[in-house]
Amino acid sequence: MNSALPPESPKLTAATSAFVLAAAITVLFNTALAWAKDAYAPLTRFMTSLTGHHWTTHGLANLLLFVALGFLFTNSKVARKMDPNRLIGILTAAVAIAALGLVLWFAFV
């Protein structure tokens, strides 16, 4: 191994970058929707009326958002311009924030 060569930076495809960013946003949306359903009973009833159970609607909303944002970011090339390590950091931070948000919500509300 030649130590004079700089290490290669990781490379991600446009779609991979886009869907990593979409996942980070969807994770935060998931937490916000869980808070909203818990705090506003009419929303829970409305979501139940759509699919028979509010968690089914919740999951479908997350899936739709993830896919839509993934394709949107793929076509716009927004995420492709971001450093892969930064995308990983964004996703990790989103998951940590969402987890902490849910833990605190259900512990104190």
C-alpha positions as CSV (number, residue, x, y, z in Angstrom):
1,M,0.0,0.0,0.0
2,N,1.4,3.4,-1.0
3,S,0.9,5.8,1.9
4,A,1.6,8.7,-0.4
5,L,-1.8,8.3,-2.0
6,P,-4.7,10.2,-0.3
7,P,-7.5,7.9,0.9
8,E,-10.5,7.7,-1.4
9,S,-13.6,9.4,-0.1
10,P,-16.7,7.3,-0.1
11,K,-19.0,7.5,-3.1
12,L,-22.8,7.2,-3.2
13,T,-25.1,7.1,-6.2
14,A,-27.6,9.9,-6.7
15,A,-30.4,7.6,-5.7
16,T,-28.7,6.3,-2.5
17,S,-27.9,9.9,-1.4
18,A,-31.4,10.9,-2.1
19,F,-33.0,8.1,-0.2
20,V,-30.7,8.6,2.8
21,L,-31.8,12.2,3.0
22,A,-35.5,11.1,2.5
23,A,-35.1,8.6,5.4
24,A,-33.8,11.3,7.7
25,I,-36.7,13.5,7.0
26,T,-39.2,10.6,7.2
27,V,-37.8,9.6,10.6
28,L,-38.5,13.1,12.0
29,F,-42.0,13.2,10.3
30,N,-42.8,9.9,12.0
31,T,-42.1,11.3,15.4
32,A,-44.0,14.5,14.7
33,L,-47.0,12.5,13.5
34,A,-46.9,10.2,16.6
35,W,-47.0,13.4,18.8
36,A,-49.8,14.9,16.7
37,K,-52.0,11.8,16.9
38,D,-51.4,11.5,20.6
39,A,-52.2,15.1,21.3
40,Y,-55.2,15.5,18.9
41,A,-57.8,12.8,19.0
42,P,-59.7,13.9,15.9
43,L,-56.5,13.2,13.8
44,T,-56.3,9.7,15.2
45,R,-60.0,9.1,14.4
46,F,-59.5,10.5,10.9
47,M,-56.5,8.3,10.3
48,T,-58.5,5.3,11.7
49,S,-61.3,6.0,9.2
50,L,-58.9,5.9,6.3
51,T,-57.5,2.4,6.7
52,G,-59.2,0.8,9.7
53,H,-56.4,1.5,12.1
54,H,-54.4,4.7,12.8
55,W,-51.1,2.9,12.8
56,T,-51.7,1.5,9.4
57,T,-52.4,5.0,8.1
58,H,-49.3,6.2,10.0
59,G,-47.1,3.6,8.3
60,L,-48.6,4.3,4.8
61,A,-48.0,8.1,5.3
62,N,-44.3,7.4,6.3
63,L,-43.9,5.1,3.2
64,L,-45.5,7.6,0.9
65,L,-43.3,10.5,2.2
66,F,-40.1,8.4,2.0
67,V,-40.7,7.3,-1.6
68,A,-41.9,10.7,-2.8
69,L,-39.0,12.6,-1.2
70,G,-36.5,9.9,-2.4
71,F,-37.6,10.4,-6.0
72,L,-37.8,14.2,-5.6
73,F,-34.3,14.4,-4.3
74,T,-33.0,11.9,-6.9
75,N,-34.5,14.1,-9.7
76,S,-33.3,17.4,-8.2
77,K,-29.8,16.1,-7.5
78,V,-30.0,17.9,-4.1
79,A,-28.6,15.1,-2.0
80,R,-26.0,14.0,-4.6
81,K,-24.1,17.2,-4.0
82,M,-23.7,16.4,-0.3
83,D,-20.8,14.6,1.2
84,P,-21.6,11.0,2.1
85,N,-20.3,11.3,5.6
86,R,-22.5,14.4,6.1
87,L,-25.5,12.4,4.9
88,I,-24.7,9.6,7.4
89,G,-24.4,12.2,10.1
90,I,-27.7,13.8,9.2
91,L,-29.4,10.4,9.3
92,T,-27.8,9.4,12.6
93,A,-28.8,12.8,14.2
94,A,-32.4,12.5,12.9
95,V,-32.7,9.0,14.4
96,A,-31.2,10.1,17.7
97,I,-33.5,13.2,17.8
98,A,-36.6,11.2,16.9
99,A,-35.8,8.5,19.5
100,L,-35.2,11.1,22.2
101,G,-38.4,13.0,21.2
102,L,-40.5,9.9,21.5
103,V,-38.9,8.8,24.8
104,L,-39.5,12.2,26.3
105,W,-43.0,12.5,24.9
106,F,-44.2,9.2,26.3
107,A,-42.3,9.6,29.6
108,F,-43.8,13.0,30.4
109,V,-47.0,13.5,28.4
